C-alpha cells in the first residue's frame, strides 16, 4: 500500500480515518515481516499527545508505528480552527527493508 492521501473530516466522523490508520500500519508491517513469526514481534503502536506550548496539551496527536525502537510510519491528527480534523500519513522505511533482508 502506498502512503494514503490526507483525510479531512469532522469531529464525529473519524471512524473511517482510524480504520485507514490501522490498514496503513498493517500494510507497512507486512512489508517488513510478511509472514507471522513464532518469536515476539518488534512492532508497537504508540499515540503521543502533542502540546501547543510547554505544559499546554492540545487535541493534536501523533499515531506512530514503531519497529525496533524506530518510528517507521506516522499519522498526525490535528484539529483545525473550525474544529475539523486532518489526518496526514507519513512513512520512513529507509534502511529498514534492506536491513531486514540480511
N, C-alpha and C positions, 0 to 999 in steps of 0.2 A: 504494500500500500504506500502510495506517495503521501507526502505531507498534506493533510486536508487544508482546504481553504478556511479562512477565518469565519467564525459564526457570530452573528449579531442577533440577539433575541431579547425578549422582555423578561423581567424577573421571574414570572410564574411559568415561563416556557423553556426551562433549562434542561428538561429530561433528555431531549434529543442531543443536546450538546454533551452531556455527561456520557451518553451512550457512545457518541463519536470518540470521546477521550478514551474510553475502555477499548474500543476497536483499534484505535491508533496505537495504544500501548501494547496491545496483544500482537498486532502485526509487527511492531518493532522487535518485541521479544522473540517472535517466531523467526525473524531474520537471523537472530543471533544464535538461538538454540531451537532449531526446527523440530527436534524430537524430544518428547518428555524424557527427562533424565531421572535416573534412580537415586542420584545424590540430591541434596537440597539445592534449590535454585538460588541463583545470585541476584535475582530481580527483587526490587522493592518499590512500591508506590508510596510517595510521600506528598503531603499537601502542606505548603508553607503559607502562613498569613503574612501579607506584606504591610508595611507601615508607610504612611504618608510622611510623617515626621517622627523623630525619636519619641518613643513611648506613646504614639498615637496610632492605634490599629485602624485599619480600614477594612472594607469588604473585599478588597482585591486579594487574589490568591495565586499561587503558583503550584500547579499539579506537575509532579516530576516522576519520571520513571528512572530508577537508579539501578545500575548494573555494576557490581563490584566497586561500590562507593563512588561511581562517576555518573553524573546526570547525562543520560543518553537521549532523552526526549522530554519535552516540557510543553505545558499549555498554560498560558496566562489567562486568568479570569479577572477582567477589570470592569468596574461599573462606570458608566458614563454619567455626565451631569444631568441627563434626562432619566436616570435610574434604569437604563437598559444595560445589558451585559455583553461584553465582547470576549470571545474565546479565540486566542491566537496560538497556532500549533508550530512547534519547532522540533527538529531532531539534530542530534550530534553523534553520528556513528563513526566519525573519523578515527581510524585506528582500531576500533572495536572489532569490526568484521575480519580484518586481516589478522589481528592478534588471535582470534578465535579459531582460525584455520590451522594454526600451528600445533 
